[in-house]
Amino acid sequence: MIGRKTAPGLKPSNKPLWKRMRHSWQLYVLALPAIICIIVFSYAPMYGAIIAFKDYKVNLGILGSPWAGLKYFKQFINLPNFKSLLENTLKISIYSLLWGFPAPILLALMLNQVRSKGYKRFVQTITYAPYFISTVVLVSMLSIFLTPSSGFINKIIQNFGGQAITFMGEPKWFRTVYVASGVWQGAGWGAIIYLAALGGVDPTLYEAAMVDGASKFQRLIHIDFPCILPTIVIMFILNMGSLLNVGYEKAYLMQNSLNIPVSEIISTYVYKIGLINGNFSFSAAVGMFNSVINFVLVISANYISRKLTENSLW
């Protein structure tokens, strides 16, 4: 349950759980397929996480492999490049959160002000489309657009008197390109949930504000934003829970020998060392390390949110 308040006019039921389930058994039957899928594909695989504490051998299986304790956790933390891996991962994650989180909110607020339905649908289609581009195609597009000799971005820079920039080769530009392309790809799709929240705003609030002489900007600040604030808080908590889970695909495809000092993150390192080299226990230990950190971040963000805004996941 989101928050801690009971809906107005509803009294909490004092009936035992089994009686409530029996009374609404049809709803539980409808939910059963989804519950089974979650158990089979989300909870059952967690059994394999114990290989993080074992010297896993494929021929011996999970249970037959000898215990290793915290060997691989210590091995990961004691890596010579552990600090740089963690730093690169955190910087990309934090930059993506700082720029990528507000973008869908701003887009949704602006789209909500558009009164022409045709134009609104057109803008929504254009902004949603990049989300369906695969990571491989996206990185290929970046390589073409940012090529120093023929990329249109560098052509624009040169037309204004600047020098061509090797965006994909210079380390200082890697994070900018990574985050900017992520914002472009995900802003439209991320705005859907905020548009849905804005669709539930009571129209009488706008009518009363217009009678009082409120401008569009004032209505946005005093009506739209407060109404979607609980949604923003929940989405922020969920984003905090994946702060260290930077996917390896995009970073790995954008990597080259020139930008490796800033592009090597935890997930790409695990992919190379843990999976390509067959060290499954090591990759599982790093994955569990990330999960524990993310779990602590979710709990902390939820606690702070509940204290400050009275909105939380639980």
N, C-alpha and C positions, 0 to 999 in steps of 0.2 A: 504494500500500500504506500502511495506517495503522500508524504506528510503525516500528520498525527491527528487531524481533525475529522470528526464524523460529519457527513453531509447533512445540511440543514433538513429538519423534518424527519430524519431517520434515526431510529433508536437501535443500539447494538443488541443483537439477539443473544438471549441467555440459554438457548437450546444447546445441547451437546453437539459436537461436531458431526457424529454419525447420523443424528436425526436431521441435521441440516443437509447432509449429503443425500440421505434417503429422500428428503423432500424435493431436492433439485437434481435427482439422479440423471435426468435427461441431459442437463448441461455438462455433467461430468463425463457422460458417454461421448458427447461431442468433443470434449477436450482430450479424451483418451488417446487418439492417434498422435496428437501433438506431444503429449506427455511421454508416450512410448518413444517417439523420435528423439526427444531431448535425452531420455535415459540411455538409448542405444548409441547415439552419436556424440553426446556431450559428457555424460557421466561414466559410462562403461570404459571409454578409452583412458580415463584417468588412472585406471589400474596400471597402465604401462608406465606411469610416471616414476615407478619405483626403480626403473633402470638407471635413474640419476644417482642412486645409491649403490649401484652394482657395477661390476666389471662385465658388462653385457657381452655375451657371445651368442651369435645367431644359432649355432649348432646346439647350444645348451639351453636356449630359451630363457625367458624372464626368470622363472622360479629356479632354474638350474644354475644360473650364473652366480658366481661368488659375490658376496657383499663387499663393497668398497667404502662404505660410510660416506664421509664428506670429502673424499679424495678429489673428485672432479670440481666441487665447489671451490676448494682451496686452489686447485690448479688454475681455475679461471681467474680468481681474484689475484693470484700471484703472477699472472702473465705480465711480461715487461710492458706490453702495450695496453694493459687493462685501463689505465687512466685515460688514454687517448680514445679508446673505444667507447668508454662511458661518456666522456666529454662530447664526442661527435654525436652520439645517439641523443644525449640530452639537448644539445643545441638544436638539432634538427627537429626534435619533438616540441621543444618550447617555442621555436620560431613558427612551426606549423600551427601550434595552438594559438599563439598571439595573433597571427594573420589569418589563419584558416577558420578559427572559431567565430569571429565577428562577421566575416564575409557573408555567410548565409543569412544571418540576422538582418544585416543592412539591406541585402537584396530582397528579402521577404517584406521588410517594412516599405521599401520603395515600390515593389510590385503591388502592394496592398493599396497604394495611393493612385494607381492607374485605374481610370474609370472605363476606358475602352476595352471591352472584353477581347476583341480580335487582336489588338496590339499586345494585350497582356498575355494571351496564349502564345503569340509569336515569340515574345521575349522569353517566356518560360521554356518553350521548345529549344530555343537557341542556347539557353543557359543549362538546360538539362542534358543536351546532346553530348558534351565532352565526357560526362560520367561513364558513358557506355564505350568509350575508347579503351582498348586494352593497353596494358602497361608497355608492352613491346612496341605497339604502334605509337603511343605517346612519346616514348623516348626517341623513336625514329623521327618523329615530327620535330622534336626539339633539336636533334642533330642537324636536320635540314634547315630549320628556321634560323639557327644560331651559327651556321657555318661562317667563318670569317670572310671567305671570298665571295660567296653567293647568297648567304642567308639574308632574308629581307630585313631582319632586325639590324644587322650591321650595315645594310644599305641605307636604312633610315639614319643611323648614327653618322655615316659618312656624308650623307646629303646635308647634314647640319654642321659639317666641318670637323667631326670627330674621327678618331682612329678605330679601325676594326678591332673587336675584342674577341679573344678566344674563350668564349663562355664555358665551353665544355672541357677546356684544358687548364684554366687558371683556378687554383684551389679557392681563391677568395670569392669566386662567383658560383661555386657548386651549390651552397645552401640557398642562395637567392633563386637560382634556377629551379631547384628542387621544390622549394616552398611555393614560389609563384605559380609553377605549373600545377601543383596540388590544389591551390586556391582556385585557379581557373577551371580545373576539372571537377572539383567537388562542391563549389559554392551553390550552383543551381540545384543539385540534388539535395544538398543539406537544407535548402530553404523550404523544402516541401513541408516538413513538420511544423515550421514556424508559420507558414501560410495556413496550414490546417488550424493552428491555434488562433490565428487572427480571424479565421472564418467563424469562430465561435463567440466573437465579441458582440455584445448586445448593441444593435443599431441605434437604440434609443440614446445610448451614451454619446454617439456622434451628433445626433439631432439636438440634444441638450447643449452640447458644446458649441454647435454652430449658432444656436439661439443666443448663447452668451458671447458670441463674437470671436470664438477661438479660431486661429488660423490653422492651416494644414499641419504646420510644424508643431504647433501647440497640441493639436489632437494626437499627433504621433507620439509626443513626449508624455502626455498625461493620460492617454487612453490605450494606444496600441502597445507601447513598451511595457507598462505595468501589467497588462493582461497576458503577455507572453513571458513575463519574468519567471514564473514557476517552471515553464518549459525550458527556458535558458539555463536555469540553475541545474535542472536534472540532466540536461545534455552536457553541461560543463563537468558535472560529477562523472558521467560516463566517459567523457574524453580524458579526464584525469586517470581513469582506470586503464588506459592504453597508452600512457605517456612513453613507456619504454618499448612498446611494441611497434617499432618502425619496420614496416615490411622490407624484406631484403630485395625484392624483385626490381623495383625502380632504382634504388641506390646501386645495386649490383650492375644493372644495365648502363647506368650513367658513369660507372667507374672507368678510369683509365690510369695509366702509370703516372700521369701528371697530377691528378687530383686525389690520389689514394690517401694522402695524409689526412684529408678531411672527409672523405667519402667512405672510409672503412668504419662501419658501425658494428654493433654487437651481432645483429642478425646476419650481415654478410660474412662476418668472421666465422660464425657458427656454421653457416652453410658451407664454407670452404673447408674448415677444419673438422667440424663434426659430422657432416653428412657426406661430402665428397670423399673424405678419407675414411669414412665408415666408423667414426668414433661416436656411436649413438649415445653412450652414457654421458659423454661430455656435452653434447648438444642438448640432451634432456636436462642436465644440471643447469645449464645457462638459461634454458627456457623456464625452469622452476624459479631461478633467481629473479628473472624478469617478472614472473607472476606474483611472487611474494612482494616485490617492490610496488607493483601496480595495485595489489590488494591493500597494502598500507595506505597508498595514496587515495584510493576510493573511500576507505574508512575515514581518513582524515578530512577529505573534502566534504563527505556527507555530514560529519560531525560539525564542522565549521558552518556549513550551509544551514543546518538545523538550528544552530545557535543564533546565527545572524539574520536569517530570512524566514525561518519556520517552514522552509520547503526542503524536502530531502527524499531520498529513495526509500528509506524506512525510518 
